[in-house]
């Protein structure tokens, strides 16, 4: 069976073709993952969303788009998995 090509970061959902850095991973962008580990090491999705929102605003993304992109983070595989584990406990 063929592996599905990953087009978006599995942590923040940024399109990988827009990533200007190098993460060393084929499923995470350089803003989320570098040198073999996550840049944000916590597991609090709201804190991660806040950091992402601030980063987007600093990069000039308008606030409504930044809010929309931040909302979408909940659907990223990294965070869906952590939600599933919390529900199992």
C-alpha positions in Angstrom: 0.0 0.0 0.0 1.3 3.5 -0.9 1.8 6.1 1.8 -0.4 9.2 1.5 1.6 12.3 0.7 1.5 14.8 3.6 0.7 18.3 2.3 0.1 20.2 5.6 2.0 20.3 8.9 0.6 17.7 11.3 0.8 20.2 14.1 -0.3 23.6 12.8 -1.8 22.6 9.4 0.4 25.2 7.5 0.9 24.0 3.9 4.4 22.4 3.8 5.1 24.0 0.4 5.0 27.4 2.1 7.6 26.4 4.7 10.7 28.5 4.2 12.8 26.6 6.7 13.9 23.0 7.0 12.4 20.8 9.8 14.1 17.5 9.0 10.6 16.0 9.0 8.2 15.2 6.1 5.1 15.8 8.3 5.9 18.9 10.3 6.9 22.4 9.3 10.1 24.1 10.6 8.0 26.4 12.8 6.7 23.4 14.8 9.6 20.9 14.6 13.3 21.2 14.3 16.4 19.1 15.1 14.3 16.1 15.9 11.9 17.6 18.4 8.9 19.9 18.7 9.6 23.6 19.3 6.4 23.8 21.5 7.0 20.9 23.9 3.8 21.2 25.9 0.5 19.5 25.3 -1.9 22.4 26.0 -3.6 23.1 22.7 -4.9 26.5 23.8 -1.4 27.7 24.7 -0.2 26.4 21.3 -3.0 28.2 19.5 -2.2 31.4 21.3 1.5 31.1 20.2 0.5 30.4 16.6 -1.9 33.3 16.5 0.8 35.7 17.8 3.3 34.4 15.3 0.9 34.8 12.4 0.1 38.3 13.4 3.8 39.1 13.7 4.2 37.8 10.2 1.5 40.2 8.9 -1.5 37.8 8.5 -4.7 39.8 9.2 -6.4 39.0 12.4 -9.5 37.3 10.9 -7.4 34.9 8.8 -5.1 34.3 11.8 -8.2 33.4 14.0 -9.5 31.1 11.3 -6.2 29.3 10.9 -5.9 29.1 14.7 -9.3 27.4 14.9 -8.3 24.8 12.3 -5.3 23.7 14.5 -7.8 21.6 16.5 -8.1 19.3 13.5 -4.4 18.7 13.1 -3.3 15.1 13.6 -1.0 16.0 16.5 -3.8 17.5 18.5 -6.5 15.0 17.5 -4.4 12.2 18.9 -3.9 14.0 22.2 -7.7 14.6 22.4 -8.3 10.9 21.9 -5.9 9.9 24.6 -7.6 12.3 27.1 -11.0 10.8 26.3 -9.7 7.3 27.0 -8.7 8.2 30.5 
